[in-house]
């Protein structure tokens, strides 16, 4: 019954299940939450996230998801101006500039990220992508935390008996994924 109401996209219809509460969960709140989440995604509109109850459906998570969706097609960082909180805005700017650096193949764009950790993470992602694509990368370009991973990555690829199990020793999940991808492409 709730699923059919959710398909209508009309939160007012959720009143039909207002008296149903199972294990402390209000079906009306669940119904409304699902509709607002769907509308936020479909319309790429953060205002629907503000209508969530923040218990069953975290508002910040909804906004983060909508912003990520908007960033993927944005032509300007101003898309992040609507983020609301500084945390969301910084995450949005990180996503925007990381994507721009990747699309334009220009690591210098990472410098536009407002915090040093974000700049380093963007650069690390950029250089990891280059490694995954088989391009030459100087390991000293990585942040201090990933220089060792880069060297290990290159050693694994230089080994005659390439094995993806060695990739799991890398501390960065992105580096692990790039390593496995390169080995699978080499086989």
matplotlib code that plots the C-alpha trace (Angstrom):
import matplotlib.pyplot as plt

x = [0.0, 2.8, 4.7, 1.7, 1.3, 5.0, 4.6, 2.1, 4.7, 2.1, 3.0, -0.6, -1.6, 0.5, -2.3, -4.0, -1.5, -1.3, -2.7, -0.2, 2.7, 4.8, 7.6, 7.5, 7.8, 5.1, 4.1, 3.0, 6.5, 8.1, 5.8, 6.5, 10.2, 10.4, 8.4, 10.5, 13.7, 12.5, 11.4, 14.7, 16.5, 14.1, 14.0, 17.5, 15.9, 17.4, 14.2, 12.6, 15.4, 14.4, 11.0, 12.5, 12.1, 16.0, 15.6, 14.6, 16.0, 19.0, 18.6, 22.4, 22.7, 19.8, 21.4, 24.8, 23.3, 21.4, 24.5, 26.6, 24.0, 24.0, 27.8, 28.1, 26.5, 27.5, 29.5, 30.3, 31.2, 28.3, 26.2, 27.7, 26.4, 23.0, 24.6, 23.6, 26.1, 29.9, 30.4, 28.1, 29.6, 33.1, 32.2, 30.4, 33.4, 35.7, 33.5, 33.2, 36.9, 37.9, 35.6, 36.8, 40.4, 39.6, 37.5, 40.0, 43.0, 44.5, 45.6, 46.1, 42.3, 42.5, 44.0, 40.6, 39.4, 39.0, 40.9, 44.3, 43.1, 40.7, 43.4, 45.6, 42.8, 41.9, 45.6, 45.9, 42.7, 44.0, 47.4, 45.8, 43.6, 46.7, 48.3, 45.1, 45.3, 48.9, 50.5, 53.8, 53.5, 56.3, 55.4, 56.6, 53.6, 51.3, 50.5, 52.9, 50.3, 50.2, 53.9, 54.5, 51.4, 52.5, 55.9, 54.3, 51.9, 54.7, 56.6, 53.6, 53.2, 56.9, 56.8, 56.9, 54.2, 51.6, 49.0, 46.1, 46.5, 49.5, 47.1, 45.2, 48.3, 47.8, 46.2, 44.1, 40.9, 41.2, 44.8, 43.8, 41.1, 43.5, 46.1, 43.7, 42.4, 45.9, 46.7, 43.4, 44.1, 47.6, 46.4]
y = [0.0, 2.5, 1.6, 2.5, 5.8, 6.6, 6.1, 8.9, 11.4, 13.2, 13.3, 14.3, 10.8, 9.4, 10.5, 7.3, 5.3, 7.7, 5.1, 2.4, 2.2, -1.0, -1.4, 2.4, 3.3, 5.6, 4.5, 8.0, 9.4, 6.6, 7.3, 11.0, 10.5, 8.3, 10.7, 13.7, 11.8, 10.8, 14.4, 15.8, 13.5, 13.8, 17.6, 18.1, 20.3, 20.6, 22.1, 18.7, 17.4, 20.0, 18.3, 15.1, 14.2, 13.9, 10.7, 8.1, 10.2, 12.4, 15.8, 16.3, 12.9, 13.9, 17.2, 15.7, 13.2, 16.0, 18.2, 15.3, 14.8, 18.6, 18.7, 16.0, 18.3, 21.7, 24.2, 26.4, 26.0, 28.3, 25.1, 24.7, 28.1, 26.5, 23.9, 25.5, 24.3, 24.9, 21.2, 20.5, 23.4, 22.2, 18.7, 20.1, 22.2, 19.2, 17.2, 20.0, 20.8, 17.1, 16.4, 19.5, 18.4, 15.0, 16.2, 18.9, 16.8, 19.6, 18.9, 22.6, 22.9, 21.1, 24.2, 25.9, 23.6, 25.7, 23.4, 21.8, 18.2, 18.6, 19.8, 16.9, 14.3, 15.8, 15.6, 12.1, 11.0, 12.7, 11.0, 7.7, 7.9, 8.5, 5.4, 3.4, 4.6, 3.4, 6.9, 7.7, 9.4, 10.6, 9.2, 12.4, 14.2, 12.3, 13.4, 12.1, 9.5, 7.9, 8.2, 4.7, 3.3, 4.7, 3.1, -0.2, 0.1, 0.5, -2.4, -4.6, -3.7, -4.2, -7.7, -10.4, -12.4, -9.7, -10.6, -8.5, -9.8, -7.4, -4.5, -5.3, -4.2, -0.6, 1.7, 3.7, 2.0, 4.1, 3.0, -0.6, -0.3, 1.3, -1.4, -4.2, -2.5, -2.2, -5.9, -7.1, -5.0, -6.4, -10.1]
z = [0.0, 0.9, -2.3, -4.4, -2.6, -3.0, -6.8, -6.9, -5.8, -3.7, 0.1, 1.0, -0.1, 2.8, 5.2, 4.1, 6.2, 9.2, 11.7, 10.8, 13.2, 13.3, 15.8, 16.4, 12.7, 11.4, 7.9, 7.2, 8.0, 6.0, 3.0, 3.1, 3.5, 0.5, -1.6, -0.6, -1.3, -4.7, -5.5, -4.3, -6.7, -9.6, -9.5, -8.1, -5.5, -2.0, -0.6, -0.6, 1.7, 4.3, 4.5, 5.8, 9.5, 9.9, 12.0, 9.5, 6.6, 7.4, 5.8, 5.2, 3.5, 1.1, 0.4, -0.2, -2.7, -4.6, -4.7, -6.0, -8.8, -9.6, -9.6, -12.2, -14.8, -13.4, -15.5, -12.6, -8.9, -8.1, -7.9, -4.4, -3.3, -2.4, -0.2, 3.1, 5.7, 5.4, 5.6, 2.6, 0.6, 1.1, 0.1, -3.0, -3.9, -3.5, -5.8, -8.3, -8.6, -8.5, -11.4, -13.2, -12.8, -14.1, -17.1, -18.1, -17.2, -15.2, -11.6, -11.0, -10.7, -7.4, -5.8, -6.0, -3.2, 0.0, 2.4, 2.3, 3.0, 0.0, -2.3, -1.3, -1.7, -5.2, -6.3, -5.0, -6.9, -10.0, -9.9, -8.9, -12.0, -14.1, -12.6, -13.4, -17.0, -17.3, -17.4, -15.8, -12.4, -10.1, -6.6, -5.0, -6.4, -4.0, -0.5, 2.2, 3.1, -0.4, -1.5, -0.1, -1.8, -5.1, -4.8, -3.8, -6.7, -9.2, -7.6, -8.0, -11.6, -12.2, -10.8, -13.5, -11.8, -11.5, -8.9, -7.7, -4.1, -3.7, -4.4, -1.2, 0.8, -0.4, 2.2, -0.2, -1.5, -4.7, -5.1, -4.6, -7.2, -9.7, -9.1, -9.6, -12.8, -14.2, -13.4, -15.0, -18.1, -18.3, -18.2]

ax = plt.figure().add_subplot(projection="3d")
ax.plot(x, y, z, "-o")
ax.set_aspect("equal")
plt.show()
